[in-house]
Amino acid sequence: MTNGMRAQWALQARAALIVAAMRRSILTYGELGAAIGISGVGLRNQLRHVLVDVSNECIAHKEPSLAALVVNASTGQPGAGWQDGKVPWHGEVQRVFRYWAGPRGAKKGTADDDSSG
C-alpha cells in the first residue's frame, strides 16, 4: 500500500462519514471498508490507519472526530482507542451529529463548499 492510496482512502472515508453524520447514523468497520474499497486482510490492517488520518484531519479543521461513527458489527462498540481515550465516545458521536446537522453541515467539507457567497 502506498501513502497515496491511504490518502485516497482517507478522503473517501471522510466523505462517507460526513454523509453518515448528516443522516445521524453510524457505520460498521465492514460498511466503511466496503464504501472505500477495503476488504479482507486490508480491512483489519489498514482501516485503523485510515481512521487515524480522518481523525487528524478533523482535528486540523477543529471538528469533532468523524472516526467516532465507526463501530464493530458484533458489539456495536468503537475501537479500543475510544475506550482508552480522554474523550467519551457517546459524547463525541453527539458532537459529530450536531456539527454536521443542518444547512451548515450540508456544505462543509465537500467540493461544493464555496465561501465566496
C-alpha positions as a Markdown table, in Angstrom:
| # | Residue | x | y | z |
|---|---|---|---|---|
| 1 | Met | 0.0 | 0.0 | 0.0 |
| 2 | Thr | 1.3 | 3.4 | -0.9 |
| 3 | Asn | 0.8 | 6.7 | 1.0 |
| 4 | Gly | -1.2 | 7.9 | -2.0 |
| 5 | Met | -3.6 | 5.0 | -1.7 |
| 6 | Arg | -4.0 | 5.6 | 2.0 |
| 7 | Ala | -4.6 | 9.3 | 1.4 |
| 8 | Gln | -7.3 | 8.5 | -1.1 |
| 9 | Trp | -9.0 | 6.0 | 1.3 |
| 10 | Ala | -8.9 | 8.7 | 4.0 |
| 11 | Leu | -10.6 | 11.2 | 1.6 |
| 12 | Gln | -13.3 | 8.7 | 0.7 |
| 13 | Ala | -13.8 | 7.6 | 4.3 |
| 14 | Arg | -14.2 | 11.3 | 5.3 |
| 15 | Ala | -16.8 | 11.8 | 2.6 |
| 16 | Ala | -18.7 | 8.6 | 3.6 |
| 17 | Leu | -18.6 | 9.6 | 7.3 |
| 18 | Ile | -19.8 | 13.1 | 6.6 |
| 19 | Val | -22.9 | 11.6 | 4.9 |
| 20 | Ala | -23.4 | 9.3 | 7.8 |
| 21 | Ala | -23.1 | 12.2 | 10.3 |
| 22 | Met | -25.7 | 14.3 | 8.3 |
| 23 | Arg | -28.0 | 11.2 | 8.5 |
| 24 | Arg | -27.3 | 10.8 | 12.2 |
| 25 | Ser | -26.1 | 7.2 | 11.6 |
| 26 | Ile | -23.1 | 5.1 | 12.4 |
| 27 | Leu | -21.2 | 2.6 | 10.2 |
| 28 | Thr | -19.6 | -0.6 | 11.0 |
| 29 | Tyr | -15.9 | -1.2 | 10.0 |
| 30 | Gly | -17.1 | -3.5 | 7.3 |
| 31 | Glu | -19.6 | -1.0 | 5.9 |
| 32 | Leu | -17.0 | 1.8 | 5.8 |
| 33 | Gly | -14.5 | -0.6 | 4.2 |
| 34 | Ala | -16.9 | -1.6 | 1.5 |
| 35 | Ala | -17.7 | 2.1 | 0.8 |
| 36 | Ile | -14.0 | 2.9 | 0.2 |
| 37 | Gly | -13.0 | -0.4 | -1.4 |
| 38 | Ile | -11.1 | -2.1 | 1.5 |
| 39 | Ser | -11.9 | -5.7 | 2.5 |
| 40 | Gly | -10.4 | -8.9 | 3.9 |
| 41 | Val | -6.9 | -8.5 | 5.5 |
| 42 | Gly | -6.7 | -4.9 | 4.3 |
| 43 | Leu | -9.8 | -4.1 | 6.3 |
| 44 | Arg | -8.1 | -5.3 | 9.5 |
| 45 | Asn | -4.6 | -3.9 | 8.7 |
| 46 | Gln | -5.4 | -0.6 | 7.0 |
| 47 | Leu | -8.7 | 0.8 | 8.2 |
| 48 | Arg | -7.5 | 1.8 | 11.6 |
| 49 | His | -4.7 | 3.8 | 10.0 |
| 50 | Val | -7.2 | 5.4 | 7.6 |
| 51 | Leu | -9.4 | 6.4 | 10.6 |
| 52 | Val | -6.4 | 7.9 | 12.4 |
| 53 | Asp | -5.8 | 10.0 | 9.2 |
| 54 | Val | -9.5 | 11.0 | 9.2 |
| 55 | Ser | -9.4 | 11.9 | 12.8 |
| 56 | Asn | -6.2 | 14.0 | 12.4 |
| 57 | Glu | -7.9 | 15.9 | 9.5 |
| 58 | Cys | -10.9 | 16.6 | 11.8 |
| 59 | Ile | -8.5 | 17.9 | 14.5 |
| 60 | Ala | -6.8 | 20.2 | 11.9 |
| 61 | His | -10.2 | 21.6 | 10.9 |
| 62 | Lys | -11.3 | 22.0 | 14.6 |
| 63 | Glu | -14.1 | 19.4 | 14.0 |
| 64 | Pro | -15.3 | 16.6 | 16.2 |
| 65 | Ser | -13.8 | 13.3 | 15.1 |
| 66 | Leu | -15.8 | 11.5 | 12.3 |
| 67 | Ala | -14.0 | 8.3 | 13.3 |
| 68 | Ala | -16.4 | 8.1 | 16.3 |
| 69 | Leu | -19.1 | 7.0 | 13.9 |
| 70 | Val | -17.4 | 3.6 | 13.2 |
| 71 | Val | -18.2 | 0.6 | 15.3 |
| 72 | Asn | -17.7 | -3.1 | 15.5 |
| 73 | Ala | -20.6 | -5.0 | 13.8 |
| 74 | Ser | -20.7 | -7.7 | 16.5 |
| 75 | Thr | -20.6 | -5.5 | 19.6 |
| 76 | Gly | -21.8 | -2.1 | 18.4 |
| 77 | Gln | -18.8 | -0.6 | 20.2 |
| 78 | Pro | -16.0 | 1.6 | 18.9 |
| 79 | Gly | -12.4 | 0.5 | 18.7 |
| 80 | Ala | -10.1 | 0.4 | 21.7 |
| 81 | Gly | -8.8 | 3.9 | 21.1 |
| 82 | Trp | -12.1 | 5.3 | 22.2 |
| 83 | Gln | -12.2 | 3.2 | 25.3 |
| 84 | Asp | -8.7 | 4.2 | 26.3 |
| 85 | Gly | -9.0 | 7.8 | 25.2 |
| 86 | Lys | -9.8 | 11.0 | 27.0 |
| 87 | Val | -12.9 | 11.9 | 25.1 |
| 88 | Pro | -16.1 | 9.9 | 25.9 |
| 89 | Trp | -17.3 | 8.1 | 22.8 |
| 90 | His | -21.0 | 8.7 | 23.1 |
| 91 | Gly | -20.4 | 12.4 | 23.7 |
| 92 | Glu | -18.2 | 12.6 | 20.6 |
| 93 | Val | -20.8 | 10.9 | 18.5 |
| 94 | Gln | -23.4 | 13.5 | 19.6 |
| 95 | Arg | -20.9 | 16.3 | 18.9 |
| 96 | Val | -20.4 | 14.9 | 15.3 |
| 97 | Phe | -24.1 | 14.7 | 14.7 |
| 98 | Arg | -24.7 | 18.3 | 15.9 |
| 99 | Tyr | -21.7 | 19.7 | 14.0 |
| 100 | Trp | -22.8 | 18.2 | 10.6 |
| 101 | Ala | -26.6 | 18.9 | 11.1 |
| 102 | Gly | -28.5 | 21.4 | 9.1 |
| 103 | Pro | -27.5 | 23.7 | 6.3 |
| 104 | Arg | -24.0 | 24.4 | 7.6 |
| 105 | Gly | -23.1 | 20.7 | 7.5 |
| 106 | Ala | -24.6 | 20.3 | 4.0 |
| 107 | Lys | -21.8 | 22.4 | 2.5 |
| 108 | Lys | -18.9 | 21.9 | 5.0 |
| 109 | Gly | -16.1 | 19.6 | 3.9 |
| 110 | Thr | -17.4 | 19.0 | 0.4 |
| 111 | Ala | -16.4 | 20.1 | -3.1 |
| 112 | Asp | -19.4 | 22.4 | -3.0 |
| 113 | Asp | -18.0 | 24.3 | -0.1 |
| 114 | Asp | -17.7 | 27.8 | -1.5 |
| 115 | Ser | -17.2 | 30.6 | 1.0 |
| 116 | Ser | -17.4 | 33.3 | -1.7 |
| 117 | Gly | -21.1 | 33.5 | -1.2 |
